[in-house]
Amino acid sequence: MPFHNYSEHKQQLTRLQCRRGGWRRTVRSNHGSPTPANAVATMMGSLIAQPFDALGSPLPKAVMTELAATSPTLIVFSGLPGSGKSTLAQGLSIALAVTMFSVDPIEAEMLRAGVARAHTGTAAYEVAQALAGEHLQLGHSVIIDAVNPVEAPRAAWRRLAAKHHAQLKIIECVCADEAIHRQRIEKRVRNIAGLPEVAWTDVLKRRAEYEAWADARLVLETSRASPEQSLSEALAYTSGP
């Protein structure tokens, strides 16, 4: 997803599907907005005001108070397509019962809503940041699944964590074995409506643009470890100080 400045959005987000634990709701809006991030931030204010458990029932006030008192953690995944980050992010989300926001489905929703592809790269990240910010504000930890290839989005996650006094845990996934990496890309089918499958040539282009991280982080080399082993390392890392 390339990063571009955008200022031309008039009618952006018409449909947003949100998943959290055992509940799912759909928000629709026909109102214009200067940025999709602002539109979603407004809509999400009422949507997540009441947490629900896995069965869809409101959480007891005592539980809500305890959760709110817990210092939240912002867990940010990074890595090229096919590096295994989405699989690990999903596994970690299930293991920790923590909400995960993935940038690719958000971008797909924007494309289906008619937003020009030239603008969706940056906008999808800003929507994810708005959603994550709403959760962190309530004291809930959040997992982000995104390539995060350059400094701009990485700096945004740092600012978001600082704003909400949240711990920032970064997990970078790499696949050092190029043959395995290419095989993953050529075989995978994500079926994200509106978003084309990533080709190996796309990965090579993104790899050339991908900037080295300077932050403290956990680096998982997924071509030499099983998904279970990588998930175990991620759990140990995110549970530590």
N, C-alpha and C positions, 0 to 999 in steps of 0.2 A: 504494500500500500504506500504509494508515494505521498509525500507531505507537500501540501500546497497551501498558500494563504487563501482565505475565502472571505468574501464580503457580499456575495450576490444572492444568498439564499433568500427566497421570498416565501415559498410554501414548502416546508421541508418534511417534517415527520408526520405521517398520517397513521402510522400503526406501530406499536411497540409491544412486543411480547416479553413479559418479565417472568422469570422463574426463580423461586426461592423456596427451598425445602420442598414441602408437599403442596404448595399452592401455585397457581398460574392465573394471571389475569391479562386482559388486553385493553390497552388504552388507545383511544382514537381521538384525533384532533384535526380540525380543518383550518385552524388559525395560523397565519403567517408568523414567522419569527426570524430575527436577524441571524441567529445561529441555532442549530438543532440542540446543542448542549443546553442552552437556556430554556428551550421549550421542554426538554425532558426533565430538567431540574424542577421546573414548576409543576409538571404533571406528577412527578414522583413524590412530591411532598405529601399529598394525601394518600397515595397508593401504599406507601410503606409505613404509615403512621402507626398501624397496629400489627405487630409481629404475629405470625401463626406457627403452630407446630406442624410436624410431618403429616398429621391427619387433617389439617386445615382448620383446627380450632384455635381461638385466640389463646396466647400464652397467659398463664396466671400472672397477676401483678408482681408477686414475689419473685417469680422467675425473671420477669422483665427488668425488675430493679437490679437483680444480681447481674444480668447480662450487661446492663447499661454501666454498671460500676466496673466492669472488666475493661482494661486497656485494650483497645482494638489493634489489630495488626493488618497492615496492607501488604499482601503477598503478590509480588509482581513477577510473572514469568516472561522470559525473553528467549528468542532463538529463531532461527530460520524456519520456514515451512518444512515439515518433514523431520524436524529435530526431535520430536516426541513431546514437545511442551504441552500441547492440548490434551494428550492422553494423561500426562502427569497432573496437569491442572485439574482435570475432571476427577481423577483418582483422589487427589488431595482434598478437593471440595467434598467428596462423599465421605472420606475418612474423618474430616474435621467438622462436617456439617456446616460448612461456611459457603456463603453465596459466591458464585463465580460469574464474572462478566467477560465474555469473549468478544473481541473487536470485530472479527469477521462476520458473525451473524448480524451485528449492528449495522455494519456497512452494507450487507445484503438487503436489509430492510430499507435503508436509504435509497439504494439503487432501484428497488421495486417501487418505491414511492416517487420516483422520477428525479431524484437528485443527480446531477451530473457527476460522472465518475471522477472528473478532475477535482471535485471538492470533497469526496467522501472519505479520503484517507485521513486527513486531519480531523474532519468532523466526527468520524466514528470514534476516534480516541477521546475527543472532548465529551461525547455522550457517555462513554465508559467512565470518564473522570467524574462527570456530574452524578451518575448513578452510584459510583463508589463513595463519593463525598456524602451523599444522603445516608448511606449505611454507616460510614465511619462516624458521622455526627450523632447517630443513635447508639454508638458504642459497639457496633457489629464489625467483625473482621470481614475482609473482602479479598477475593483472589482475582487477579487480572490475567487473562490469557491473550497475549499479543506479541507480535514480533519485536516491538520496541527497538528498532534498528539504529536510531540516532539519538543525539542528546536532547532534542526538543521534548519528546514524550517522556523521556527518563527524568528530566528536570521537573516536568509537571507532576510526576508521581512523588518526587521528593517534596515538592511544595505541598501537595495534598496531604501527605503523611504528617508533615510539620504543622499544617493548619489544624489538624484534628488530634494532634498529640498521639499519633499512632506509631507503632513500631513499623519499620519498613524492612521487609525481607525480600531479597531479590534472588530468583532462581533462573540461571541461564542454562538452557539445554543446547548441547552441541552434538553433532553426529560426525565424528572425525573420519569414519570410513566412507569415502565418497561413493563406492559401489553400493553399499547398504542404503545410503542416503538417497541415491537416485532410484533405487529399487522401490523404496517407500513411496516416493513421489509418483512414480509411474503406475503403482498399483493402487494407491489410495483413492477412494471415492467418498467425498464428504457429503455430497447431496445438499449443499446449502443453496436453496433456491435464489436465483438472481446473482450468484457469485460463481464465476467460472472456476474450474479446477486449475490448480497451479501446475505449470509445466516445469520440467527440469531447467529449461532456458531461463524461466522466471527466477528460479532459485539462484542460478549463477549470477544473474544481474543483481539480485538483492544481496548476495554474498559480497559482491564488489562494493556495494554501498554501505554495508553493515559496519558500524563503528565499534571499536573495542570498548568494553565497559571499564570504568575506573573505580566503580563502587565496590565495597565489600559485598560478596555474594556467594552463593553455592553454585558451582559449575558441575553439571551432570553430563557425562559423556555416555550418551544413550546407545551407542553402537556396541559397547563392551559390557553393558549391564542389562539385566532383564528389567521389564517395567516394574516388577515387584521390588527389586533391589533399589531402583531409582526412587520409587515411592517411599521406601523405608528411609532413605537418606533425606528426602524432602521432609518427611514427618519429623525426623530427629532435628533437622535444621530449624524448622518453623516452631518447634516446641521449646527450643532453647532460648537463652537470654538474648 
